[in-house]
């Protein structure tokens, strides 16, 4: 394999404790692995389509074993002081630092990300650990004045319980950290169900954190189960022992999760599809806009929920912008993501490439025109990898295919005349995750960020749609799900709020001046 030979791959797997056949369930500690009788799952590398290693998937019995351990562990863990839980997360962050190179390479190997993005994902985990450590001393409640004399009121936050974490292939490591490390400092146990397309990354994470879990006696807190929808997925959704399910994936998947969990009055944190757009105004810095568009549309081969899907461009500068954008597209090196010169690796699998082909066919059938790209790209020695040429398509926002999220590097060019038209086009899709405007006009900037502007959970000015920092709450609106993860006060979803009133007097006055007296 060019860029990284087989001996180096074997060294990475050895460093991370990946074996030819791996158990698919653990309660987090070095002794927590469970041998199961579930079916076998093979992890294939999208780089060349070849198998990396195998997993013995968890069966229903293993799921119950892990859940029982998590329940018991939570009873003890919730009483550990939050700053002490923060110390454990600090050590987890240090363990990730020590294994950054190997884990980042495995993300590239298993998910197909270029090397820089694989390392960047692990860095995001480290940053989240640092954030969570500080958070462990800032789980603030509020005090408020009571209307009743000699009464004190306040609110506090308690650990919620067991948090179910369901992740997608495109961020096999970072999304786990968003949830598990914040939930950890909040005092929760968690159950991690990774994508079946990237199970080895999840196993590697568990191997990295196991020594820390052992030192803190936290067996049963950071759990992982790799299993089928029947044996693991659906039981998680229906399980009343899991008060919160955090799920990342497609809108269709999220609707099912929401219906099932909502049916038992559980909580959901849903991070679903995006149809992210950049508005480029006539006064925009075109160099910046082109660079941001290129990274947003081509980065991770268009397989980010925040990938740029639509460019809404002012008619007077459309031709010039598209010409410069296509020139930039032609310079994108496509190939083995483990080669440092590569800017775009493969799609996750052949089905993803077929979906891209069908989307382009639909765009043309609905009246669009492919201005650049599309189709497969053959890479010498990597013929079984699903490599494609990123596409630029002239289209209209009302095309049914434009209204959908295609998880591939397809960028639709949409034209507008007035800025109000641009905002209308921007918001007229079912999804609402990330958005951006490139402009040097204060009026356009503030209009984009105003109540009538972007209806997305993330709205940027003069930066692209992709690559959010961990300090802000991450998530979207409409069919994106409405959840928030990572920074700001996203920690509150992992806890339960309690209002407390203390009467320190000797009378028993009622609120709202109500009298309810009985004669003695």
C-alpha positions as CSV (number, residue, x, y, z in Angstrom):
1,X,0.0,0.0,0.0
2,X,1.6,3.2,-1.1
3,X,2.3,5.8,1.6
4,X,2.3,3.2,4.4
5,X,3.6,-0.3,3.9
6,X,2.0,-3.5,5.4
7,X,4.6,-3.7,8.1
8,X,3.8,-0.2,9.3
9,X,0.1,-1.0,9.3
10,X,0.8,-4.1,11.4
11,X,2.8,-1.9,13.8
12,X,-0.1,0.5,14.2
13,X,-2.6,-2.3,14.9
14,X,-0.2,-3.8,17.4
15,X,0.3,-0.4,19.1
16,X,-3.5,-0.1,19.5
17,X,-4.1,-3.7,20.6
18,X,-5.9,-4.7,17.4
19,X,-5.8,-8.4,16.8
20,X,-6.8,-10.5,13.7
21,X,-10.0,-11.3,15.5
22,X,-11.3,-9.0,18.3
23,X,-14.1,-9.3,20.9
24,X,-17.0,-6.9,20.3
25,X,-18.0,-5.9,23.8
26,X,-16.2,-4.4,26.8
27,X,-17.1,-2.6,30.1
28,X,-14.1,-0.4,29.6
29,X,-11.3,-1.8,31.7
30,X,-8.4,-4.0,30.6
31,X,-10.3,-6.9,32.1
32,X,-13.7,-5.9,30.7
33,X,-13.6,-7.6,27.3
34,X,-16.3,-10.2,26.8
35,X,-16.1,-13.2,24.5
36,X,-19.3,-13.5,22.6
37,X,-21.0,-15.9,20.2
38,X,-22.3,-13.3,17.9
39,X,-21.7,-13.2,14.1
40,X,-18.4,-12.2,12.7
41,X,-17.8,-8.7,11.2
42,X,-14.9,-7.8,9.0
43,X,-13.6,-4.2,8.8
44,X,-12.5,-3.3,5.3
45,X,-10.3,-0.4,4.4
46,X,-11.9,2.0,1.9
47,X,-8.3,2.7,0.7
48,X,-8.0,-0.6,-1.2
49,X,-11.1,-2.6,-0.2
50,X,-9.0,-5.1,1.7
51,X,-9.8,-6.5,5.1
52,X,-8.0,-5.1,8.1
53,X,-9.3,-7.3,11.0
54,X,-12.4,-9.1,12.3
55,X,-14.7,-8.6,15.2
56,X,-16.9,-11.2,17.0
57,X,-20.0,-9.1,17.4
58,X,-21.9,-9.0,20.6
59,X,-25.0,-11.0,21.0
60,X,-28.0,-10.2,23.2
61,X,-26.5,-11.9,26.2
62,X,-23.4,-9.8,26.0
63,X,-25.5,-6.7,25.8
64,X,-27.3,-7.6,29.0
65,X,-24.0,-8.3,30.7
66,X,-22.6,-4.9,29.8
67,X,-25.8,-3.1,30.8
68,X,-25.8,-4.8,34.2
69,X,-22.2,-3.7,34.7
70,X,-23.0,-0.2,33.7
71,X,-26.0,0.0,36.1
72,X,-23.9,-1.1,39.0
73,X,-20.9,1.1,38.1
74,X,-23.2,4.2,37.9
75,X,-24.3,3.8,41.4
76,X,-20.8,4.3,42.7
77,X,-19.5,6.6,40.0
78,X,-22.2,9.2,40.5
79,X,-21.0,9.7,44.1
80,X,-17.4,10.4,42.9
81,X,-16.8,14.2,43.2
82,X,-17.0,15.8,39.7
83,X,-13.4,17.3,39.9
84,X,-12.2,13.7,40.6
85,X,-14.0,12.5,37.5
86,X,-12.3,15.4,35.7
87,X,-8.9,14.1,36.8
88,X,-9.8,10.7,35.2
89,X,-10.8,12.5,32.0
90,X,-7.5,14.5,32.1
91,X,-5.6,11.2,32.1
92,X,-7.7,9.9,29.2
93,X,-6.7,13.0,27.3
94,X,-3.1,12.3,28.0
95,X,-3.5,8.7,26.9
96,X,-4.9,10.0,23.6
97,X,-2.0,12.4,23.3
98,X,0.4,9.5,23.6
99,X,-1.4,7.5,20.9
100,X,-2.3,10.3,18.6
101,X,-0.2,9.2,15.7
102,X,-1.3,5.6,15.8
103,X,-5.0,6.3,16.3
104,X,-5.0,9.0,13.7
105,X,-3.5,6.6,11.2
106,X,-6.1,4.0,12.1
107,X,-8.9,6.5,11.4
108,X,-7.4,7.1,8.0
109,X,-7.0,3.4,7.3
110,X,-10.5,2.5,8.4
111,X,-12.6,5.6,7.4
112,X,-10.5,6.8,4.4
113,X,-9.7,10.2,5.7
114,X,-6.5,11.9,4.7
115,X,-3.8,11.8,7.2
116,X,-4.2,15.4,8.4
117,X,-7.9,14.8,9.0
118,X,-7.3,11.6,10.9
119,X,-4.8,13.3,13.2
120,X,-7.1,16.3,13.5
121,X,-9.9,14.1,14.7
122,X,-7.8,12.7,17.5
123,X,-6.7,16.2,18.4
124,X,-10.4,17.1,18.7
125,X,-10.7,14.3,21.2
126,X,-7.8,15.7,23.2
127,X,-9.3,19.2,23.1
128,X,-12.7,17.8,24.3
129,X,-10.9,16.1,27.2
130,X,-9.3,19.4,28.2
131,X,-12.7,21.2,27.9
132,X,-14.3,18.5,30.0
133,X,-11.7,18.8,32.8
134,X,-12.5,22.4,33.2
135,X,-16.2,21.7,33.0
136,X,-15.9,19.3,36.0
137,X,-15.6,22.3,38.2
138,X,-18.3,24.3,36.5
139,X,-21.5,22.2,36.6
140,X,-23.2,25.3,38.0
141,X,-26.8,25.6,39.3
142,X,-28.7,28.7,40.2
143,X,-30.0,30.3,43.3
144,X,-33.3,32.3,43.3
145,X,-35.3,34.3,45.8
146,X,-38.3,32.7,47.3
147,X,-41.6,34.6,47.7
148,X,-42.0,32.9,51.1
149,X,-40.2,34.2,54.2
150,X,-37.4,32.1,55.6
151,X,-37.2,29.9,52.5
152,X,-34.3,29.3,50.2
153,X,-34.5,28.1,46.6
154,X,-31.9,26.8,44.3
155,X,-31.4,24.4,41.5
156,X,-28.8,21.7,41.1
157,X,-27.8,19.1,38.5
158,X,-27.5,15.4,39.0
159,X,-26.0,12.6,36.9
160,X,-28.6,11.3,34.5
161,X,-27.7,7.6,34.3
162,X,-26.5,5.6,31.3
163,X,-26.0,7.4,28.0
164,X,-26.3,5.5,24.8
165,X,-23.9,6.7,22.1
166,X,-24.6,5.7,18.5
167,X,-22.0,7.1,16.0
168,X,-21.5,7.2,12.3
169,X,-18.4,6.1,10.2
170,X,-17.3,9.6,9.2
171,X,-16.2,10.7,12.7
172,X,-15.5,7.3,14.4
173,X,-13.6,8.8,17.3
174,X,-14.4,12.5,17.9
175,X,-18.2,12.1,18.3
176,X,-17.6,9.4,21.0
177,X,-15.5,11.9,22.9
178,X,-18.1,14.7,22.6
179,X,-20.5,12.5,24.4
180,X,-18.5,10.1,26.6
181,X,-16.1,12.5,28.1
182,X,-18.7,15.2,28.9
183,X,-21.1,12.5,30.2
184,X,-18.2,11.2,32.2
185,X,-17.5,14.4,34.1
186,X,-21.2,14.7,34.6
187,X,-21.2,11.4,36.5
188,X,-22.9,9.2,33.9
189,X,-22.0,5.8,32.6
190,X,-22.2,5.3,28.8
191,X,-22.7,2.6,26.2
192,X,-21.0,3.1,22.9
193,X,-22.3,1.5,19.7
194,X,-20.0,2.5,16.9
195,X,-20.7,2.2,13.2
196,X,-20.2,-1.3,11.8
197,X,-18.0,0.3,9.1
198,X,-15.4,1.6,11.6
199,X,-15.4,-0.8,14.5
200,X,-11.6,-1.1,14.9
201,X,-11.3,2.6,15.8
202,X,-13.8,2.1,18.6
203,X,-11.9,-1.0,19.9
204,X,-8.6,1.1,19.8
205,X,-10.2,3.8,21.9
206,X,-11.3,1.3,24.5
207,X,-7.8,-0.2,24.6
208,X,-6.2,3.3,25.0
209,X,-8.5,4.3,27.9
210,X,-8.5,0.9,29.7
211,X,-5.4,1.6,31.9
212,X,-6.9,4.9,33.1
213,X,-10.3,3.1,33.8
214,X,-8.4,0.5,35.8
215,X,-6.6,3.1,37.9
216,X,-9.8,4.9,38.8
217,X,-11.8,1.7,39.4
218,X,-14.3,2.8,36.7
219,X,-15.0,-0.5,35.1
220,X,-18.5,-0.3,33.7
221,X,-18.5,3.5,32.9
222,X,-17.0,3.6,29.4
223,X,-18.7,0.6,27.8
224,X,-18.8,-0.5,24.1
225,X,-20.9,-3.0,22.3
226,X,-20.5,-3.8,18.6
227,X,-23.5,-5.7,17.4
228,X,-26.3,-5.9,14.9
229,X,-29.5,-3.8,14.9
230,X,-31.4,-6.8,16.3
231,X,-29.1,-7.7,19.1
232,X,-27.8,-4.3,20.1
233,X,-29.3,-1.4,18.2
234,X,-33.0,-1.9,18.8
235,X,-32.6,-3.1,22.4
236,X,-30.7,0.2,23.1
237,X,-33.5,2.3,21.8
238,X,-36.2,0.4,23.7
239,X,-34.2,0.1,26.9
240,X,-35.7,2.2,29.8
241,X,-32.4,1.8,31.6
242,X,-30.9,4.2,29.1
243,X,-32.5,7.7,29.7
244,X,-30.6,9.4,26.9
245,X,-29.8,8.2,23.4
246,X,-27.3,10.3,21.5
247,X,-27.4,9.3,17.8
248,X,-25.4,10.6,14.8
249,X,-26.5,9.6,11.3
250,X,-29.0,10.1,8.6
251,X,-32.3,11.9,9.0
252,X,-34.2,8.6,8.3
253,X,-32.3,6.9,11.1
254,X,-32.9,9.8,13.4
255,X,-36.6,9.8,12.9
256,X,-36.7,6.1,13.9
257,X,-34.6,6.8,17.0
258,X,-36.8,9.7,17.9
259,X,-40.0,7.7,17.5
260,X,-38.8,4.7,19.5
261,X,-37.1,6.6,22.3
262,X,-39.8,9.2,22.5
263,X,-42.4,6.4,22.7
264,X,-40.9,5.5,26.1
265,X,-40.5,9.2,27.0
266,X,-36.7,8.9,26.9
267,X,-34.5,11.8,25.8
268,X,-32.7,12.0,22.4
269,X,-29.8,14.0,21.2
270,X,-29.9,13.8,17.4
271,X,-27.2,15.0,15.0
272,X,-28.6,14.2,11.6
273,X,-28.3,15.3,8.0
274,X,-27.1,18.6,6.6
275,X,-27.6,20.5,3.3
276,X,-25.2,23.2,4.1
277,X,-24.8,26.3,1.9
278,X,-22.4,29.2,1.5
279,X,-23.9,32.5,0.2
280,X,-21.3,34.4,-1.9
281,X,-22.1,38.0,-2.4
282,X,-20.9,40.3,-5.1
283,X,-18.5,42.1,-2.7
284,X,-17.0,38.9,-1.2
285,X,-13.3,38.1,-1.0
286,X,-13.2,35.5,-3.8
287,X,-9.9,34.0,-2.8
288,X,-11.3,33.2,0.6
289,X,-14.6,32.0,-0.7
290,X,-13.0,29.6,-3.2
291,X,-10.7,28.1,-0.6
292,X,-13.5,27.7,1.9
293,X,-15.7,26.1,-0.7
294,X,-13.0,23.7,-1.8
295,X,-12.3,22.4,1.8
296,X,-16.0,22.3,2.7
297,X,-17.1,20.4,-0.4
298,X,-14.1,18.1,-0.9
299,X,-12.8,17.6,2.6
300,X,-13.4,14.0,3.8
301,X,-14.6,13.4,0.3
302,X,-17.9,15.2,1.0
303,X,-18.7,12.8,3.8
304,X,-19.1,15.3,6.7
305,X,-22.5,16.3,8.0
306,X,-21.2,19.9,7.7
307,X,-19.8,19.4,4.1
308,X,-20.7,22.3,1.7
309,X,-23.5,21.0,-0.6
310,X,-24.7,24.3,-2.1
311,X,-23.1,27.5,-3.3
312,X,-25.6,30.4,-3.6
313,X,-23.8,32.9,-5.7
314,X,-24.8,36.4,-6.9
315,X,-25.5,36.4,-10.6
316,X,-23.0,39.2,-11.4
317,X,-20.0,37.2,-10.1
318,X,-21.2,33.6,-10.8
319,X,-19.2,32.9,-13.9
320,X,-16.0,34.3,-12.5
321,X,-16.4,32.4,-9.2
322,X,-17.3,29.1,-10.9
323,X,-14.3,29.4,-13.3
324,X,-11.9,29.9,-10.4
325,X,-13.6,27.1,-8.4
326,X,-13.2,24.6,-11.2
327,X,-9.6,25.6,-11.6
328,X,-9.1,24.8,-7.9
329,X,-11.0,21.5,-8.2
330,X,-8.6,20.4,-11.0
331,X,-5.7,20.8,-8.6
332,X,-7.1,18.4,-6.0
333,X,-5.0,15.3,-5.7
334,X,-7.1,12.2,-5.3
335,X,-5.7,9.0,-4.0
336,X,-4.4,7.1,-1.0
337,X,-5.2,9.2,2.1
338,X,-2.1,8.0,3.8
339,X,0.0,9.9,1.3
340,X,0.7,13.4,2.6
341,X,0.2,14.9,-0.8
342,X,-3.4,13.6,-1.1
343,X,-6.2,16.1,-0.5
344,X,-9.1,13.7,-1.1
345,X,-9.3,10.0,-0.3
346,X,-12.0,7.5,-1.2
347,X,-15.6,7.2,-0.3
348,X,-16.4,4.8,2.5
349,X,-17.5,2.0,0.1
350,X,-18.9,1.1,-3.3
351,X,-22.5,1.8,-2.3
352,X,-21.5,5.4,-1.5
353,X,-20.1,5.7,-5.0
354,X,-23.2,4.3,-6.6
355,X,-25.3,6.7,-4.6
356,X,-23.2,9.6,-6.0
357,X,-23.6,8.3,-9.5
358,X,-27.4,8.1,-9.1
359,X,-27.5,11.6,-7.6
360,X,-25.7,13.1,-10.6
361,X,-28.0,11.3,-13.0
362,X,-31.0,12.7,-11.1
363,X,-29.5,16.2,-11.2
364,X,-29.2,16.1,-15.0
365,X,-32.6,14.5,-15.4
366,X,-34.2,17.3,-13.4
367,X,-32.6,20.0,-15.5
368,X,-29.1,20.5,-14.1
369,X,-25.7,20.4,-15.8
370,X,-22.5,18.8,-14.6
371,X,-19.9,21.6,-15.0
372,X,-17.0,19.5,-13.7
373,X,-16.2,16.0,-12.3
374,X,-18.3,13.1,-11.5
375,X,-17.5,9.5,-12.2
376,X,-14.9,7.1,-10.9
377,X,-11.1,7.6,-10.6
378,X,-8.8,4.6,-10.9
379,X,-5.8,4.7,-8.6
380,X,-2.9,2.4,-9.5
381,X,-2.6,-0.4,-6.9
382,X,-5.9,0.7,-5.2
383,X,-8.4,-0.5,-7.8
384,X,-10.8,-1.8,-5.2
385,X,-11.1,1.5,-3.4
386,X,-14.1,3.7,-4.2
387,X,-12.4,6.8,-5.6
388,X,-14.5,9.5,-7.4
389,X,-13.9,12.8,-9.0
390,X,-15.7,15.6,-7.0
391,X,-18.5,17.2,-9.0
392,X,-19.7,20.8,-9.6
393,X,-23.2,21.0,-10.8
394,X,-25.3,23.9,-12.1
395,X,-28.8,23.4,-10.6
396,X,-31.9,25.0,-9.0
397,X,-32.7,24.8,-5.4
398,X,-36.2,23.3,-6.0
399,X,-34.8,20.2,-7.7
400,X,-35.7,17.2,-5.6
401,X,-32.1,16.0,-5.6
402,X,-30.8,19.3,-4.3
403,X,-33.3,19.1,-1.4
404,X,-31.7,15.8,-0.3
405,X,-28.3,15.2,1.4
406,X,-26.1,13.1,-0.8
407,X,-23.1,12.0,1.3
408,X,-20.6,12.5,-1.4
409,X,-18.6,15.4,-3.0
410,X,-21.3,17.0,-5.1
411,X,-21.6,20.8,-5.0
412,X,-24.6,22.5,-6.5
413,X,-24.3,26.0,-7.9
414,X,-27.4,28.1,-7.3
415,X,-27.8,31.7,-8.6
416,X,-29.5,34.7,-7.0
417,X,-30.1,38.4,-7.8
418,X,-31.0,40.0,-4.4
419,X,-29.8,39.1,-1.0
420,X,-33.3,38.4,0.2
421,X,-33.6,35.9,-2.6
422,X,-30.3,34.3,-1.4
423,X,-31.7,33.9,2.2
424,X,-34.9,32.4,0.8
425,X,-33.0,29.9,-1.2
426,X,-30.7,29.2,1.7
427,X,-33.4,28.3,4.1
428,X,-35.7,26.5,1.7
429,X,-34.4,23.0,2.4
430,X,-35.5,20.5,5.1
431,X,-32.1,20.4,6.9
432,X,-30.6,23.1,9.1
433,X,-27.1,22.3,10.3
434,X,-24.3,24.6,9.1
435,X,-24.2,27.8,7.0
436,X,-22.0,30.6,5.9
437,X,-21.9,33.9,4.0
438,X,-18.8,35.4,2.4
439,X,-19.2,39.2,2.3
440,X,-17.5,42.5,3.2
441,X,-20.9,44.2,3.8
442,X,-22.0,44.7,7.3
443,X,-25.6,44.8,6.1
444,X,-25.3,41.4,4.5
445,X,-23.4,40.0,7.5
446,X,-26.0,41.2,10.0
447,X,-28.9,40.2,7.8
448,X,-27.5,36.7,7.5
449,X,-27.2,36.5,11.3
450,X,-30.6,38.2,12.1
451,X,-33.9,36.6,12.9
452,X,-34.8,36.5,9.1
453,X,-31.4,35.1,8.2
454,X,-29.9,31.6,8.4
455,X,-32.1,29.1,10.1
456,X,-29.2,26.8,10.9
457,X,-27.7,25.8,14.2
458,X,-24.3,27.1,12.9
459,X,-24.0,30.4,11.0
460,X,-20.6,31.7,10.0
461,X,-19.3,34.8,8.3
462,X,-16.2,34.6,6.1
463,X,-15.4,31.1,7.1
464,X,-16.8,27.9,5.6
465,X,-19.5,25.5,6.8
466,X,-17.1,22.7,7.9
467,X,-14.6,22.5,10.7
468,X,-16.4,23.8,13.8
469,X,-14.5,24.4,17.0
470,X,-15.2,22.4,20.1
471,X,-16.0,25.4,22.3
472,X,-19.3,26.2,20.7
473,X,-22.4,24.0,20.9
474,X,-22.6,21.8,17.8
475,X,-25.9,20.9,16.2
476,X,-28.7,22.0,13.9
477,X,-32.4,22.6,13.4
478,X,-35.3,21.1,11.4
479,X,-34.5,17.7,10.1
480,X,-30.9,17.9,11.5
481,X,-32.5,17.0,14.8
482,X,-32.1,20.0,17.2
483,X,-29.5,18.4,19.4
484,X,-26.4,20.1,20.7
485,X,-23.1,18.5,21.6
486,X,-19.5,19.6,22.5
487,X,-19.1,23.0,24.0
488,X,-21.1,25.8,25.6
489,X,-23.8,24.4,27.9
490,X,-24.3,21.2,25.9
491,X,-23.3,19.3,29.1
492,X,-26.8,19.9,30.5
493,X,-28.4,17.2,28.3
494,X,-26.3,14.6,30.2
495,X,-27.7,15.6,33.6
496,X,-31.1,16.0,35.3
497,X,-32.2,19.3,36.7
498,X,-33.6,19.5,40.2
499,X,-35.2,22.5,41.9
500,X,-34.8,22.6,45.7
501,X,-36.7,24.6,48.3
502,X,-35.6,24.7,52.0
503,X,-37.9,26.1,54.7
504,X,-35.6,27.1,57.6
505,X,-38.4,28.8,59.6
506,X,-41.1,27.4,61.9
507,X,-44.2,28.4,59.8
508,X,-45.5,26.7,56.7
509,X,-46.6,29.4,54.3
510,X,-47.9,28.4,50.8
511,X,-46.9,29.9,47.5
512,X,-49.2,32.3,45.7
513,X,-50.6,33.4,49.1
514,X,-52.9,30.3,49.3
515,X,-54.5,29.7,52.7
516,X,-55.2,26.1,53.7
517,X,-55.8,26.1,57.5
518,X,-57.3,23.5,59.7
519,X,-58.5,24.0,63.2
520,X,-56.6,22.4,66.0
